[in-house]
């Protein structure tokens, strides 16, 4: 029986995955439980498979290093594949640009054992930036999966509508399998589309089913952010994609009969925020990258329902079939 699976979801990560594996090979205080590493290759077109196979040939016996290929593009599909492959009660997710601290695996296992009511818990994440940050960038850092919430464990309260990112996230297998639909609406960014939010959709389902979501600062990772991800050409589409996903993550907690009213209410709120932001930053929005990103997020949030509907994300026939295919009563009653 494996106690913990560490899943590394990667796309074209031949140059990044070895550093993550090196950090996992050097883990300490993990001798009292069994764990494994699973590299999920999300349809890479580079030498990711060959690199992992080469590392497997000289890998130590423990922890086991496994590899699988997921053809459907999108981080959501890669994480679902990891859940299918894992035989452990706990699954820790690392992206191929996440470098875990030497005791990350031990901290992940120990917290899961000490808190059986917690369905998922996130890490403390520090950014390692290849280039200097633009002015005022701290305002939008959390959207880049930088999570600093102090040195004490904290629950993510449902009323605050804040959830941890997938980087450094640990999910209880039972919580995922009992709470998350077989097919979600959001599946992550793919070439040609920056719509994201697939990790928040999954966590919203888990939280809605009654599981607690927590922040565990003992689990620490470094998130390596390259220079191009700090530039306008990347950030504006990135924030647009976050905004377009918001209709889905907002509606999980709302009963179907109330959703039309909720859509209107959220649009009114978003429009109010857009006006306030424009009045405050209208002179800087062309030159202030942070203000431009915030405005793009608000506008995309305002148009989220229409964008997703127009692009086929909200196909009602498909969604009704997916809901009927679910058998878990908690999901049926809340969705």
Steps between C-alpha positions, in 0.01 A plus 500: 500500500641837398416778748571801276540559128684809380371579151702729274281623215713626215474628145826524304692486826816319392716780644291561813396156624853382595538780755167410662599133513837590649323686782270202559790256502653701786195499729559447872291368791294281266615156611193426716257474207490378142486745211551511126556748218284508189593715201191574289612603153218719365549441126851644483665542163856526633725234661318487834429127467860413410637714784278330759577153362870575526462612860302186582792279395722638778227587751521349852247237604312735731307706436381343179513722191213436257401655168175524306385688190176699488403586144219748576657843528433702814616491862155385610531183292851440635386524862203271437738248346717522812198423719416200281856365513567559869421225748567714805262687734693827454612659172737797499513707180811680381536691176826463312610844622437424870805416711395343833689558822699198632221410747201578274398135458519431874303815581236404242455150643504605865235770451271260314526242776437758773196654327277227355211746449706706254437415135778715356774729628740740336862594550680818591640615166783743443579644160841466338498761223735505205457877457421796727133546580308792348384775741209409730517139386421375851134585433470218246759253631240254639370444146844361409463228765702688762343418836620664822236472773721495808670228701193336655262255329175667392171379354366646177155609611229448233352845562824667389498327158879462504670168424864390468670452163580155364875558537603309811145382566426171677162336442347210684413237237168420662396866498578530129329177396187566705464871419639587157294424186654264248512785250548858614422810298848650527808299404782754493695705251579350160665649191263769375305537826606648833179406684608356833333437839485121469670458839256738672202319346620170646561653843160670495334161446700347786418785736134502399478130584593577861877447505722762659771679300809619688829686465802314641806727530725206593478396135727747325585523131670744265312596186744584222356773278689578178550844355231471232227440757562847641441675170182662370476262203452208740326662795208668321374175335578318826271724706237494227497119524456513878207737464329290233507197731322673788142420400571129556676535834232740625206278407619178671368621835166625366195281448391479134170685550683802643775518239329741256457753779856435616636570151329838498616580854862415419486705181369802690777459756765461230375806314516704819861386555592584140367853535680553831826364360473712185433817696800431723752388236373639168813712456739218585332197341702533177835523678441318832518125430341401831203735453456368144499138624244580767274669248531208258403261780192704590381539141548130427315411821210722388482319163580154635155344456465625142851392401462149640153458350607626158804271494315182598612465861142521625333249270191424708439156350854396579484641852170327578640167381806548716290579806285191439814286480600600854383272779641676806206652693693804625573612147147431380347703780729800464521526120 
